[in-house]
Amino acid sequence: LGDMWHFSSPQIVFGPDALTHLAQLAGRQAFVVTDPTLLRLGPVERVQEQLAAASIPAEVFAEVEPDPCLETVRRCAAAMTAAGPDWIIGLGGGSCLDVSKAAWLLYERPDVDPAAINPFDTFGLRRRARLIAIPTTSGTGSEATWAVVLTDCAAGRKLALGARELQPDLAIVDPSLVKSLPAGLTADTGLDALTHAIEGYACTWHNDFADGLCLKAIQLIFEYLPRAYADGADETAREHMHNAATIAGLGFGNSMTALAHAMGHALGAHFHVPHGRAVSLCLPYTMQFAAQPGGSRYHEIARFLHLPAAGEQEGAASLISAVRALRASLAEPASIAGFGVGAGDFRAALPALVADAELDTDIVTSARVPTSAELRRLFEYAYAGRDVDF
């Protein structure tokens, strides 16, 4: 790391009319990366209408699947190359935004293998196009980060990739795009944002620039996620949650996530659990593990939320309880068994879960990095729903 760090952010346009900003763009051809559901439900049309007002035609690639494969990225890049856009627009949840980033890189650099995207190479992007990210869930924060999560579908493994140049040029954070988000998806994606913000604050790469963003996102999520879940038409709650997800993205995108993400990525890939549900399930267990020897920062978050936090241990315990209570109020399972994963299936997958979590880049920034044996026990405790006591 040395003594130098970067703070990266796209230009962010937010608020109920943010989508109309597209009508002010100058360009000749747009290319929208999205999924079949959003094509059916109307957001793609809304984007095309705004672009039409700017006299920019838009080609659409609507084939992004959940946990997108490397092959999807290659297909998308081929369609992009045929269209020759100068604006690329990722529209959707994290999967659509991640595919838009990776396909954009291949469009500009056809010689690069998408699995080799990394923060150390310079790719020389923006010669052909710039990137706009428009989230339709309040969760991943991908619109504010240069991270990309793809799946090597042949190997059944998630790849946590990224390059600073993949930061979108513009993020459009318009809450009107999430008002019809179903309750279950509101919960999963909101808890994803919470996990980003807590890990962004508590990981070893925390810094002054990201800390305040993480704290603000945590506060907004505790206040507004239950409201957005209970009543999807609560416009105030929707707007604050949509902002919170992007703020959490800015927070962890300029620090890092940690052990809950390493474990959650492994769980999600093996048992096809939605990303936010998987990482937030692991969060209380990894927090207990990190707080066990002392020296964690959870009491600072607890204090910010006005939870009991006379000392470090009390603060950590009250924050962990608050996270668990929030998850329970959103009808989220408290254990891996609660996902309906049978004991035999879990046992069979355990060596691979441990191996995949150990290979995950997110593990190295954990406040307490587990040994292989400890990681195995953490998965076992999370399966059984046991409090971590080691």
Residue pairs with C-beta under 8 A, 6 or more apart in sequence:
1 205
5 207
5 209
5 254
6 164
6 254
7 209
7 210
7 254
8 146
8 164
8 167
8 253
8 254
9 144
9 167
9 250
9 254
10 133
10 143
10 144
10 167
10 168
10 169
10 170
10 171
11 169
11 170
11 171
12 144
12 170
12 171
12 173
12 246
13 21
13 170
13 171
13 172
13 173
14 172
14 173
14 174
14 242
14 243
14 246
15 173
15 174
15 175
15 239
16 174
16 175
16 176
16 235
16 239
17 174
18 172
18 173
18 174
19 46
19 47
19 50
19 134
19 172
19 174
19 176
19 177
20 50
21 50
21 170
21 172
22 47
22 50
22 51
22 53
22 54
22 132
22 172
23 50
23 51
23 53
23 54
24 54
25 51
25 54
25 56
25 87
26 54
27 54
27 56
27 86
27 87
28 56
28 86
29 56
29 57
29 58
29 59
29 83
29 84
29 85
29 86
29 87
30 51
30 56
30 57
30 58
30 59
30 85
30 86
30 87
30 88
30 89
31 58
31 59
31 60
31 61
31 79
31 80
31 83
31 85
31 87
31 88
31 89
31 129
32 44
32 47
32 48
32 58
32 59
32 60
32 61
32 62
32 89
32 91
33 61
33 64
33 76
33 88
33 89
33 90
33 91
33 92
33 96
33 99
33 100
33 103
34 43
34 44
34 60
34 61
34 62
34 64
34 90
34 91
34 92
34 96
35 62
35 63
35 64
35 65
35 92
35 93
35 95
35 96
36 62
36 63
38 44
38 62
38 91
38 92
38 96
38 136
39 60
39 62
41 180
43 91
43 136
43 177
44 60
44 62
44 91
47 58
47 89
47 91
47 134
48 58
48 60
51 57
51 58
56 87
58 89
59 79
59 83
59 85
61 75
61 76
61 79
61 80
61 103
63 72
63 75
63 76
64 72
64 76
64 92
64 95
64 96
64 99
65 72
65 95
66 95
66 274
67 95
67 151
67 158
67 268
67 269
67 272
67 275
68 95
68 98
68 99
68 150
68 151
69 150
69 151
69 152
69 153
70 114
70 115
70 150
70 151
70 152
70 153
70 159
71 153
72 99
73 99
73 102
73 103
73 106
73 114
73 150
74 106
74 114
76 99
76 100
76 103
77 102
77 103
77 106
77 107
77 110
80 88
80 103
80 104
80 106
80 107
81 107
81 110
84 128
85 129
86 128
86 129
86 130
87 129
87 130
87 132
88 100
88 103
88 104
88 107
88 129
88 130
88 131
88 132
89 100
89 131
89 132
89 133
89 134
90 96
90 97
90 98
90 99
90 100
90 101
90 131
90 132
90 133
90 134
90 142
90 143
90 168
91 134
91 136
92 134
92 135
92 136
92 137
93 135
93 136
93 137
93 139
93 140
93 189
94 137
94 139
94 140
94 142
94 149
94 192
94 275
96 136
97 133
97 135
97 140
97 142
97 143
97 168
98 142
98 147
98 148
98 149
98 150
99 150
100 131
100 133
101 131
101 142
101 146
101 148
101 166
101 168
102 114
102 117
102 148
102 150
102 161
102 166
104 125
104 129
104 131
104 166
105 112
105 114
105 117
105 123
105 125
105 163
105 165
105 166
106 112
106 114
107 128
107 129
108 123
108 124
108 125
108 126
108 127
108 128
108 129
109 123
109 124
109 125
112 123
114 150
114 161
115 150
115 152
115 159
115 161
117 148
117 161
117 162
117 163
117 166
118 161
118 162
118 163
119 146
119 162
119 163
119 164
121 163
122 165
123 163
123 165
124 165
125 165
125 166
126 165
126 169
130 169
130 170
131 166
131 168
131 169
131 170
132 168
132 169
132 170
132 171
132 172
133 142
133 143
133 144
133 168
133 170
133 171
133 172
134 143
134 171
134 172
134 174
134 177
135 142
135 143
135 171
135 173
135 177
135 178
135 242
135 245
135 246
136 177
136 178
136 181
137 178
137 181
137 185
137 189
137 245
138 178
138 181
138 186
138 189
138 190
138 193
138 228
138 238
138 241
138 242
138 244
138 245
139 188
139 189
139 190
139 192
139 193
139 245
139 276
140 189
140 192
140 193
140 245
140 249
140 275
140 276
141 193
141 196
141 245
141 246
141 248
141 249
141 250
141 252
141 253
142 249
143 168
143 171
143 172
143 173
143 246
143 249
144 168
144 171
144 246
144 247
144 249
144 250
144 253
145 162
145 167
145 249
145 250
145 252
145 253
146 162
146 163
146 164
146 165
146 166
146 167
146 253
147 160
147 161
147 162
147 166
147 253
148 161
148 162
148 163
148 166
149 158
149 159
149 160
149 161
149 265
149 275
150 158
150 159
150 161
151 157
151 158
151 159
151 269
152 158
152 159
156 269
156 270
157 269
157 356
158 265
158 266
158 268
158 269
158 356
158 360
160 261
160 265
160 360
160 361
160 362
171 246
173 242
173 243
173 246
174 242
175 235
175 238
175 239
175 241
175 242
175 243
178 186
178 238
178 241
178 242
179 232
179 233
179 235
179 238
180 232
181 189
181 232
182 232
183 229
183 232
184 331
186 225
186 228
186 229
186 232
186 241
187 225
187 229
187 276
187 277
187 330
187 331
187 332
188 274
188 275
188 276
188 277
188 280
188 332
189 245
189 276
190 221
190 225
190 228
190 229
190 241
190 244
190 245
190 276
190 330
191 225
191 276
191 277
191 279
191 280
191 326
191 327
191 330
191 332
192 245
192 275
192 276
192 279
192 280
193 217
193 221
193 241
193 244
193 245
193 248
193 249
193 276
194 217
194 218
194 221
194 222
194 225
194 248
194 280
194 283
194 323
194 326
195 257
195 260
195 261
195 264
195 276
195 279
195 280
195 283
196 214
196 217
196 248
196 249
196 251
196 252
196 257
197 213
197 214
197 215
197 217
197 218
197 221
197 244
197 247
197 248
197 251
197 252
198 214
198 218
198 283
198 287
198 298
198 301
198 319
198 323
199 252
199 256
199 257
199 258
199 259
199 260
199 261
199 283
199 362
200 206
200 210
200 213
200 214
200 248
200 251
200 252
200 253
200 254
200 255
200 256
200 257
201 210
201 211
201 214
201 215
201 218
201 251
201 255
201 297
201 300
201 301
202 258
202 287
202 290
202 296
202 297
202 298
202 301
202 367
203 255
203 256
203 257
203 258
203 365
203 366
203 367
204 256
204 258
204 365
204 366
204 367
205 255
205 256
205 365
206 214
206 255
206 297
207 254
207 255
209 254
210 250
210 251
210 252
210 254
210 255
211 251
213 247
213 248
213 250
213 251
213 254
214 248
214 251
214 252
214 255
215 301
215 304
216 244
216 247
217 244
217 245
217 247
217 248
217 251
218 248
218 301
218 304
218 305
219 304
219 305
220 240
220 241
220 243
220 244
220 247
221 241
221 244
221 248
222 305
222 322
222 326
223 240
224 236
224 237
224 240
224 241
224 244
225 237
225 241
225 326
225 330
226 326
226 329
226 330
227 234
227 236
227 237
228 234
228 237
228 238
228 241
229 329
229 330
231 237
232 238
255 365
256 362
256 365
257 279
257 362
257 365
258 286
258 290
258 362
258 363
258 365
258 366
258 367
259 282
259 286
259 289
259 290
259 357
259 362
259 363
259 366
259 368
259 369
259 370
259 378
260 279
260 280
260 282
260 283
260 285
260 286
260 287
261 279
261 360
261 362
262 357
262 358
262 360
262 362
262 363
262 366
263 278
263 279
263 282
263 285
263 286
263 353
263 357
263 375
263 378
263 379
263 382
264 275
264 278
264 279
264 280
264 281
264 282
265 275
265 278
265 279
265 356
265 357
265 360
265 362
266 352
266 353
266 354
266 356
266 357
266 360
267 273
267 278
267 281
267 282
267 336
267 353
268 274
268 275
268 278
268 279
269 356
270 349
270 352
270 353
270 356
271 336
271 339
271 341
271 345
271 349
273 281
273 339
277 332
277 333
277 339
280 323
280 327
280 332
281 327
281 332
281 333
281 334
281 335
281 336
281 339
281 382
282 378
282 382
283 323
284 320
284 323
284 324
284 327
285 378
285 381
285 382
285 388
286 366
286 378
287 296
287 298
287 316
287 319
287 320
287 323
288 320
288 387
288 388
289 368
289 370
289 374
289 378
289 388
289 390
290 296
290 298
290 366
290 367
290 368
291 298
291 312
291 313
291 316
291 317
291 320
292 368
292 388
292 389
292 390
293 368
294 312
294 313
295 312
295 367
296 312
296 316
296 367
297 367
298 312
298 315
298 316
298 319
298 320
299 309
299 311
299 312
299 313
299 314
299 315
299 316
299 319
300 315
301 315
301 319
302 308
302 309
302 314
302 315
302 316
302 318
302 319
302 322
303 309
303 315
305 319
305 322
307 315
307 318
307 319
307 322
308 314
308 315
308 318
309 315
309 318
309 319
324 334
327 334
328 334
333 339
334 385
335 382
335 383
335 384
335 385
336 346
336 379
336 382
336 383
337 343
337 346
337 383
337 384
337 385
338 385
341 383
343 383
346 383
350 376
350 379
350 380
353 379
354 372
354 375
354 376
354 379
357 363
357 375
357 379
358 372
358 375
363 369
363 370
370 378
374 390
377 390
378 388
380 386
381 387
381 388
